[in-house]
Amino acid sequence: MSRNIANLTLSKSLPKAVDVVVVGLVTINKDETAAVGVTADLDKAYAAAYGRSVMAMAKAVGASPAADNVTTLPALKDTRVLVVGLEDADVTPERLRRATGNALRTVIGMEGAAGWQVAVSLEASDPELVQATAEGALLGAYRFEKLSETQDAAPVAGITVITGATTTVQKDALAAAAATSTAVCQARDWTNTPPNLLYPATFAEAAKAHLRDARVTVEILDEKALEKAGYGGILAVGGGSARAPRLVRLSYAPRGATRHLALVGKGITFDSGGLDIKPAGQMAGMKCDMSGAAAVIAAIRAIADLGLKVKVTAYAAMAENMPSGSSYRASDVLTMFDGQTVENFNTDAEGRLVMADAIGRAAQDSPDLIVDVATLTGACMVALGMRTAGLMTNGDVTTDRLLDAAEAADEDFWELPITEHTRTLIKSSVADMRSGSGQRWGGAVVAGAFLERFVPEGIEWAHLDIAGPAESEEAYGYVPKGAPAWGSGR
């Protein structure tokens, strides 16, 4: 699989050859509107072609500064002009990101869009605003490449961000946008790939290929290595499938790093529910059950590309949960990687088992913080909906750190509590613990309480349940229909 990201450049002026120009509209003085990013040359061209300025034309066709508003103006020969709503003049990075995302989603939906050059002129000069503009454009231009014997050209080949300054700080901001957006789009690609093409072995090899030219070491444990090392959870979940499980370990260790972050991602490439099989209507979206693994693999590549001074070890636990004569069962007792035993309560609660093994292995690296990312429970979707993910941690400092990071990435998370009562619900009379409570209530926090048992004392830990936002039924802002790649820094 390859990711066809548009070429990204920075310029103080509009390119001579451009297919689409994106400008903005803001509210000033409460009820007045003003154009943003309209160059003198663009105004002159509109005056020559239509006898009025861009602003006058925008008013004539009903353009609005409201959020999510995108208006197409009459074209100038072969150049199309889009006006996006930026609300008030005090724009924020996220407002720019969403506006440019909306604009580029409009562009890729235009008839004849193929290899187009797009200029985004929204007067962004502050590095943070330059980065946000570029990220919104790149992510909005994303399209999963259709699986066909004939491949259409990408709708957008190049994006130029027009800025008042092109110094080192703006160029660095553009490079950061390219790194993070490329990572997000790769995670989207993996998550959107059908499960007959992306299964544990091919996913592991795709991760290895993706990191081949990065400063990241890759280790892939196959079923024999997993059995030898005692990964009872991963082996149980993957045991019912003809496609054997994998555990991918990735390491980035820059010179001078003083902190160590461990990332753990759930990589269930397809979840049928196992012997506790899902209803047919709930199975179609289960190719997205590996989006946590996609997020951590993509994230470590972006971290390495950006040269961040933090040691990162990532684990992607990959398995296919299928029913067969070799499937694990409800009431089986499993011996996990760290030696603890688990009474399994439901084969459709497979994610916590592979995650527990991977968290136990990550703990052996003695990181300062473990962050696990998983489409773990339908209960979290019931509690928080489809655009908000659940957060559980073992400390207030960790909670604050993760919520700050989520805000910077514009990902909505809500903290859920793991109470002492919740911890009692996973007691077992035949093993060290049970993998679930057997009750309908509080399923997301019960799963969190289970994972917490595999985090040694003294290590900070955060659990991200991204079951709701991992797949979007509609496109909005810079989020496409399908996989948004939640948790990868989108």
C-alpha positions as CSV (number, residue, x, y, z in Angstrom):
1,M,0.0,0.0,0.0
2,S,1.2,3.5,-0.7
3,R,0.0,6.8,0.4
4,N,-0.4,9.4,-2.3
5,I,0.0,12.7,-0.4
6,A,-0.2,16.0,-2.2
7,N,3.0,17.9,-2.6
8,L,3.1,20.7,-0.1
9,T,4.9,24.1,-0.7
10,L,5.0,27.5,0.8
11,S,4.9,30.8,-1.1
12,K,4.4,34.6,-0.6
13,S,2.3,34.9,-3.8
14,L,-0.2,32.9,-5.8
15,P,1.4,30.5,-8.3
16,K,0.9,31.4,-12.0
17,A,-0.6,28.0,-12.8
18,V,-3.3,27.1,-10.3
19,D,-6.5,25.2,-10.6
20,V,-8.2,26.3,-7.4
21,V,-7.6,29.3,-5.0
22,V,-9.1,29.1,-1.5
23,V,-9.7,32.4,0.3
24,G,-11.6,33.3,3.5
25,L,-14.5,35.3,4.8
26,V,-14.6,36.7,8.4
27,T,-17.0,38.8,10.5
28,I,-15.7,42.1,11.8
29,N,-17.4,44.7,13.9
30,K,-20.1,42.2,14.8
31,D,-22.1,42.4,11.6
32,E,-19.7,43.4,8.8
33,T,-17.8,40.9,6.7
34,A,-14.3,41.0,5.2
35,A,-12.3,38.9,2.8
36,V,-9.1,37.2,3.9
37,G,-6.3,36.2,1.6
38,V,-7.6,37.9,-1.6
39,T,-4.5,39.2,-3.4
40,A,-4.4,42.3,-5.6
41,D,-3.9,40.2,-8.7
42,L,-7.0,38.1,-7.9
43,D,-9.1,41.1,-7.3
44,K,-7.9,42.6,-10.6
45,A,-8.7,39.5,-12.5
46,Y,-12.2,39.4,-11.1
47,A,-12.7,43.1,-11.9
48,A,-11.6,42.4,-15.5
49,A,-13.8,39.4,-15.9
50,Y,-16.9,40.3,-14.0
51,G,-16.7,44.0,-13.2
52,R,-16.6,43.5,-9.4
53,S,-14.2,42.6,-6.7
54,V,-13.9,39.1,-5.1
55,M,-15.6,40.4,-2.0
56,A,-18.5,41.9,-4.0
57,M,-18.8,38.6,-5.9
58,A,-18.8,36.6,-2.7
59,K,-21.7,38.7,-1.4
60,A,-23.6,38.4,-4.6
61,V,-23.5,34.6,-4.5
62,G,-24.3,34.4,-0.8
63,A,-21.0,33.4,0.7
64,S,-21.0,33.4,4.5
65,P,-18.3,33.6,7.2
66,A,-20.1,30.9,9.1
67,A,-18.2,27.8,10.2
68,D,-18.2,24.9,7.6
69,N,-19.5,27.2,4.8
70,V,-17.8,26.7,1.5
71,T,-18.9,28.8,-1.5
72,T,-17.7,28.4,-5.1
73,L,-17.4,31.7,-7.0
74,P,-17.6,32.0,-10.8
75,A,-14.4,30.7,-12.4
76,L,-11.6,32.8,-13.9
77,K,-10.9,30.9,-17.1
78,D,-9.5,27.6,-15.7
79,T,-9.1,28.8,-12.1
80,R,-11.8,28.1,-9.6
81,V,-12.2,30.2,-6.4
82,L,-13.6,28.9,-3.2
83,V,-14.5,31.1,-0.2
84,V,-14.5,29.4,3.2
85,G,-16.1,30.7,6.4
86,L,-13.6,31.5,9.2
87,E,-16.2,33.1,11.6
88,D,-14.5,36.1,13.4
89,A,-11.2,37.6,12.5
90,D,-9.5,36.1,15.5
91,V,-8.9,32.8,13.9
92,T,-7.7,29.8,15.8
93,P,-5.5,26.9,14.5
94,E,-8.4,24.5,14.7
95,R,-10.8,26.9,12.8
96,L,-8.2,27.1,10.0
97,R,-7.7,23.4,10.0
98,R,-11.4,22.7,9.7
99,A,-12.0,25.4,7.1
100,T,-9.2,24.2,4.8
101,G,-10.3,20.7,5.3
102,N,-13.8,21.6,4.2
103,A,-12.4,23.4,1.2
104,L,-10.2,20.5,0.0
105,R,-13.0,18.0,0.5
106,T,-15.1,20.2,-1.8
107,V,-12.2,20.3,-4.3
108,I,-11.8,16.5,-4.5
109,G,-15.5,16.2,-5.1
110,M,-15.5,18.6,-8.1
111,E,-16.0,17.2,-11.6
112,G,-12.8,16.7,-13.5
113,A,-10.5,17.0,-10.4
114,A,-7.4,15.1,-11.3
115,G,-3.9,16.2,-10.5
116,W,-5.0,19.7,-9.6
117,Q,-2.9,22.4,-8.0
118,V,-4.5,24.2,-5.1
119,A,-3.4,27.5,-3.4
120,V,-4.7,28.2,0.1
121,S,-4.6,31.9,0.8
122,L,-5.8,32.6,4.3
123,E,-3.1,35.1,5.6
124,A,-1.5,32.6,7.9
125,S,2.0,33.7,8.9
126,D,2.2,32.5,12.5
127,P,3.9,29.1,12.4
128,E,1.1,27.5,14.4
129,L,-1.4,28.8,11.9
130,V,0.7,27.8,8.9
131,Q,0.9,24.3,10.2
132,A,-2.9,24.1,10.9
133,T,-3.7,25.4,7.4
134,A,-1.4,22.9,5.8
135,E,-2.7,20.0,7.9
136,G,-6.3,20.8,7.2
137,A,-5.6,21.0,3.5
138,L,-3.7,17.7,3.3
139,L,-6.2,15.8,5.5
140,G,-9.1,17.3,3.6
141,A,-7.6,16.2,0.3
142,Y,-7.4,12.5,1.5
143,R,-9.1,9.9,-0.5
144,F,-8.8,6.2,-0.1
145,E,-7.5,4.8,-3.4
146,K,-10.2,2.6,-4.9
147,L,-9.3,-1.0,-5.3
148,S,-9.6,-1.4,-9.1
149,E,-7.7,-2.6,-12.1
150,T,-7.6,1.0,-13.2
151,Q,-6.4,3.8,-11.0
152,D,-7.6,7.4,-11.3
153,A,-5.2,10.2,-10.7
154,A,-5.3,11.8,-7.3
155,P,-7.7,14.8,-7.4
156,V,-5.1,17.1,-5.9
157,A,-1.4,16.8,-6.8
158,G,-0.1,19.9,-5.1
159,I,-1.1,22.4,-2.3
160,T,0.6,25.8,-1.9
161,V,0.1,27.6,1.4
162,I,0.2,31.4,0.8
163,T,1.9,33.2,3.7
164,G,3.3,36.6,4.5
165,A,6.7,35.1,5.6
166,T,8.7,32.1,4.4
167,T,11.4,32.1,7.1
168,T,12.8,29.0,8.8
169,V,10.0,28.8,11.3
170,Q,7.3,28.8,8.7
171,K,9.2,26.1,6.7
172,D,9.6,24.0,9.9
173,A,5.8,24.3,10.5
174,L,5.1,23.1,7.0
175,A,7.5,20.2,7.5
176,A,5.7,19.3,10.7
177,A,2.3,19.4,8.9
178,A,3.6,17.1,6.2
179,A,4.9,14.6,8.7
180,T,1.8,14.4,10.9
181,S,-0.6,14.4,7.9
182,T,1.3,11.7,6.1
183,A,1.1,9.6,9.3
184,V,-2.6,10.2,9.7
185,C,-3.3,9.3,6.0
186,Q,-1.3,6.1,6.3
187,A,-3.3,5.1,9.4
188,R,-6.5,5.9,7.4
189,D,-5.3,3.8,4.5
190,W,-4.6,0.8,6.7
191,T,-7.9,1.1,8.5
192,N,-9.9,1.4,5.3
193,T,-8.2,-1.7,3.7
194,P,-10.5,-4.8,3.4
195,P,-9.7,-7.6,5.9
196,N,-9.0,-10.1,3.2
197,L,-6.0,-7.9,2.2
198,L,-5.0,-6.7,5.6
199,Y,-4.6,-9.5,8.1
200,P,-1.9,-10.0,10.8
201,A,0.9,-11.2,8.5
202,T,0.3,-8.6,5.8
203,F,-0.3,-5.8,8.4
204,A,3.0,-6.6,10.1
205,E,4.9,-6.6,6.8
206,A,3.2,-3.4,5.7
207,A,4.3,-1.8,9.0
208,K,7.9,-3.0,8.4
209,A,7.9,-1.6,4.9
210,H,6.4,1.7,6.0
211,L,9.3,2.1,8.5
212,R,12.1,0.9,6.3
213,D,13.7,4.3,5.8
214,A,12.9,5.6,9.3
215,R,15.1,5.6,12.4
216,V,12.9,2.9,13.9
217,T,13.8,-0.7,14.6
218,V,11.2,-3.3,13.8
219,E,10.7,-6.7,15.4
220,I,7.9,-9.1,14.3
221,L,6.9,-12.0,16.5
222,D,5.1,-14.8,14.6
223,E,3.0,-17.5,16.2
224,K,6.0,-19.6,17.1
225,A,7.8,-16.7,18.8
226,L,4.5,-15.8,20.6
227,E,4.1,-19.3,21.9
228,K,7.7,-19.6,23.0
229,A,7.4,-16.3,25.0
230,G,4.0,-17.1,26.5
231,Y,1.6,-14.6,24.9
232,G,-1.5,-16.5,26.0
233,G,-4.0,-13.7,25.2
234,I,-2.8,-13.0,21.6
235,L,-2.6,-16.7,20.8
236,A,-6.0,-17.5,22.2
237,V,-7.7,-14.7,20.2
238,G,-5.9,-15.6,17.0
239,G,-6.2,-19.4,17.5
240,G,-9.6,-19.7,15.7
241,S,-8.3,-18.1,12.5
242,A,-6.4,-19.7,9.6
243,R,-4.3,-16.4,9.7
244,A,-1.9,-16.6,12.6
245,P,-1.4,-13.6,14.9
246,R,1.6,-11.3,15.2
247,L,3.1,-8.9,17.7
248,V,5.1,-6.0,16.1
249,R,7.5,-4.2,18.4
250,L,8.9,-0.8,17.2
251,S,11.6,1.2,18.8
252,Y,12.8,4.8,18.3
253,A,15.7,5.8,20.6
254,P,17.2,9.2,19.7
255,R,20.4,10.3,21.3
256,G,19.8,12.6,24.3
257,A,16.3,11.3,25.1
258,T,15.5,11.4,28.8
259,R,11.9,10.2,28.8
260,H,10.5,6.9,27.5
261,L,7.0,6.6,26.1
262,A,5.3,3.2,25.3
263,L,2.5,3.0,22.8
264,V,0.2,0.0,22.6
265,G,-2.3,-0.5,19.8
266,K,-5.1,-3.0,19.3
267,G,-4.8,-4.7,15.9
268,I,-7.7,-7.0,15.4
269,T,-7.8,-7.1,11.7
270,F,-11.3,-8.5,11.7
271,D,-13.6,-9.3,14.6
272,S,-16.4,-11.8,14.0
273,G,-16.9,-12.1,17.7
274,G,-15.4,-15.6,17.7
275,L,-17.7,-18.3,19.1
276,D,-19.8,-15.5,20.7
277,I,-20.4,-14.3,17.2
278,K,-21.7,-10.9,16.4
279,P,-25.0,-10.2,14.7
280,A,-24.5,-9.9,10.9
281,G,-25.4,-6.2,10.9
282,Q,-22.6,-5.4,13.4
283,M,-19.9,-7.2,11.5
284,A,-19.3,-5.1,8.4
285,G,-17.4,-2.4,10.2
286,M,-15.1,-4.8,12.0
287,K,-12.3,-4.2,9.6
288,C,-11.7,-1.0,11.6
289,D,-10.9,-3.0,14.8
290,M,-7.2,-2.6,14.1
291,S,-7.2,1.2,14.0
292,G,-5.4,1.4,17.4
293,A,-2.5,-0.5,16.0
294,A,-2.5,1.7,12.8
295,A,-2.5,4.8,15.0
296,V,0.6,3.8,17.0
297,I,2.6,2.6,14.0
298,A,1.8,5.8,12.1
299,A,2.6,7.9,15.2
300,I,6.0,6.4,15.8
301,R,6.9,7.1,12.2
302,A,5.9,10.8,12.6
303,I,7.8,11.1,15.9
304,A,10.9,9.8,14.2
305,D,10.5,12.0,11.1
306,L,10.1,15.0,13.4
307,G,13.2,14.0,15.4
308,L,11.5,14.4,18.7
309,K,13.8,13.9,21.7
310,V,11.8,11.2,23.4
311,K,12.4,7.4,23.4
312,V,9.3,5.6,22.0
313,T,8.6,1.9,22.0
314,A,5.4,0.8,20.3
315,Y,3.6,-2.5,20.3
316,A,0.9,-3.5,17.8
317,A,-1.0,-6.7,18.8
318,M,-2.4,-8.2,15.6
319,A,-4.9,-11.1,15.4
320,E,-8.0,-12.1,13.6
321,N,-10.9,-13.2,15.8
322,M,-12.8,-16.0,14.0
323,P,-15.0,-19.0,15.0
324,S,-13.7,-22.5,14.4
325,G,-12.9,-25.8,16.1
326,S,-9.7,-24.2,17.4
327,S,-11.3,-21.1,18.8
328,Y,-10.9,-20.1,22.4
329,R,-14.1,-20.3,24.5
330,A,-16.0,-18.5,27.2
331,S,-14.8,-20.0,30.6
332,D,-11.3,-20.8,29.2
333,V,-8.5,-19.9,31.6
334,L,-5.6,-18.2,29.9
335,T,-2.1,-17.6,31.1
336,M,-1.0,-14.2,30.0
337,F,2.4,-12.9,29.1
338,D,3.1,-11.5,32.5
339,G,2.1,-14.8,34.2
340,Q,-1.4,-13.7,35.5
341,T,-4.3,-16.0,34.7
342,V,-7.6,-14.8,33.2
343,E,-11.0,-16.5,33.2
344,N,-12.4,-15.6,29.8
345,F,-16.0,-14.5,29.9
346,N,-16.8,-13.7,26.2
347,T,-14.9,-14.3,23.0
348,D,-16.2,-11.0,21.7
349,A,-14.2,-9.2,24.4
350,E,-11.0,-10.2,22.6
351,G,-9.4,-6.8,22.4
352,R,-8.6,-6.5,26.1
353,L,-6.8,-9.9,25.9
354,V,-4.4,-8.9,23.2
355,M,-3.9,-5.5,24.7
356,A,-3.1,-7.1,28.2
357,D,-0.4,-9.2,26.7
358,A,1.1,-6.2,24.8
359,I,0.9,-3.9,27.9
360,G,2.6,-6.6,30.0
361,R,5.4,-6.8,27.5
362,A,5.6,-3.0,27.2
363,A,6.0,-2.7,31.0
364,Q,9.2,-4.8,30.8
365,D,10.8,-1.9,29.0
366,S,10.2,0.3,32.1
367,P,8.7,3.3,30.3
368,D,7.7,6.4,32.1
369,L,4.3,6.3,30.5
370,I,2.2,3.6,28.7
371,V,-0.6,4.9,26.4
372,D,-2.8,2.2,24.9
373,V,-5.2,2.9,22.0
374,A,-8.0,0.5,21.2
375,T,-11.5,0.2,19.7
376,L,-12.3,-1.6,22.9
377,T,-16.0,-1.5,23.8
378,G,-19.3,-0.8,22.4
379,A,-20.2,0.5,25.9
380,C,-18.0,3.5,25.3
381,M,-19.9,4.3,22.2
382,V,-23.2,4.1,24.1
383,A,-21.7,6.4,26.8
384,L,-20.0,9.0,24.7
385,G,-21.3,8.7,21.1
386,M,-19.5,8.5,17.9
387,R,-17.2,11.6,18.0
388,T,-15.9,11.4,21.6
389,A,-13.4,8.8,22.9
390,G,-13.0,7.5,26.5
391,L,-10.0,8.2,28.6
392,M,-9.0,6.2,31.7
393,T,-5.7,6.7,33.6
394,N,-4.0,5.8,36.9
395,G,-3.3,9.4,37.9
396,D,-4.5,13.0,37.7
397,V,-1.2,14.2,36.2
398,T,-1.5,11.6,33.4
399,T,-5.1,12.6,32.8
400,D,-4.1,16.3,32.4
401,R,-1.3,15.4,30.1
402,L,-3.5,13.3,27.8
403,L,-6.3,15.8,27.8
404,D,-3.9,18.6,26.8
405,A,-2.5,16.4,24.0
406,A,-6.0,15.6,22.8
407,E,-6.9,19.3,22.7
408,A,-3.8,20.1,20.6
409,A,-4.8,17.4,18.2
410,D,-8.5,18.4,18.3
411,E,-9.6,15.0,19.4
412,D,-12.5,14.9,21.9
413,F,-11.8,12.7,24.9
414,W,-13.8,12.4,28.1
415,E,-12.4,10.9,31.3
416,L,-14.2,7.9,32.7
417,P,-13.6,6.6,36.3
418,I,-12.2,3.3,37.3
419,T,-13.6,2.9,40.8
420,E,-12.8,0.4,43.6
421,H,-16.3,-1.1,43.0
422,T,-15.5,-1.6,39.3
423,R,-12.3,-3.4,40.2
424,T,-14.3,-5.9,42.3
425,L,-16.4,-6.9,39.3
426,I,-13.5,-8.8,37.6
427,K,-12.8,-11.1,40.5
428,S,-12.7,-14.8,39.6
429,S,-13.0,-17.9,41.7
430,V,-10.9,-20.0,39.2
431,A,-8.2,-17.5,38.0
432,D,-6.4,-14.4,39.1
433,M,-9.2,-12.3,37.4
434,R,-12.1,-12.5,35.0
435,S,-12.0,-10.6,31.6
436,G,-15.4,-9.0,32.2
437,S,-18.1,-8.6,34.8
438,G,-20.9,-10.5,33.0
439,Q,-23.1,-7.4,33.5
440,R,-24.4,-4.9,30.9
441,W,-23.5,-1.9,33.0
442,G,-20.3,0.0,32.9
443,G,-18.6,-2.1,30.2
444,A,-16.1,0.5,29.2
445,V,-14.7,1.1,32.7
446,V,-14.8,-2.7,33.5
447,A,-12.5,-3.2,30.4
448,G,-10.3,-0.3,31.7
449,A,-10.1,-2.0,35.2
450,F,-9.0,-5.2,33.5
451,L,-6.2,-3.5,31.5
452,E,-5.1,-1.7,34.6
453,R,-4.2,-5.0,36.3
454,F,-1.3,-5.4,33.7
455,V,0.3,-2.1,34.5
456,P,3.0,-2.4,37.2
457,E,3.0,0.0,40.1
458,G,5.1,3.1,39.4
459,I,4.4,3.3,35.7
460,E,2.0,6.0,34.5
461,W,-0.7,4.6,32.2
462,A,-3.5,5.9,30.0
463,H,-6.2,3.9,28.2
464,L,-7.9,5.5,25.1
465,D,-11.1,3.7,24.1
466,I,-11.6,5.0,20.5
467,A,-14.5,2.7,19.6
468,G,-16.9,5.5,18.6
469,P,-14.6,7.9,16.6
470,A,-12.6,5.1,14.9
471,E,-15.1,5.1,12.0
472,S,-17.1,8.1,10.7
473,E,-20.4,7.6,8.9
474,E,-20.1,11.1,7.3
475,A,-17.4,13.5,6.3
476,Y,-16.9,16.8,8.1
477,G,-14.1,19.3,8.3
478,Y,-10.9,17.4,7.5
479,V,-12.4,14.1,8.5
480,P,-13.4,11.8,5.7
481,K,-16.2,9.2,5.6
482,G,-14.6,6.0,6.8
483,A,-11.5,6.0,9.0
484,P,-10.5,9.3,10.6
485,A,-7.4,7.7,12.2
486,W,-8.3,8.8,15.7
487,G,-5.4,8.7,18.1
488,S,-2.7,9.1,15.4
489,G,-2.5,12.9,15.8
490,R,-5.1,13.8,13.2
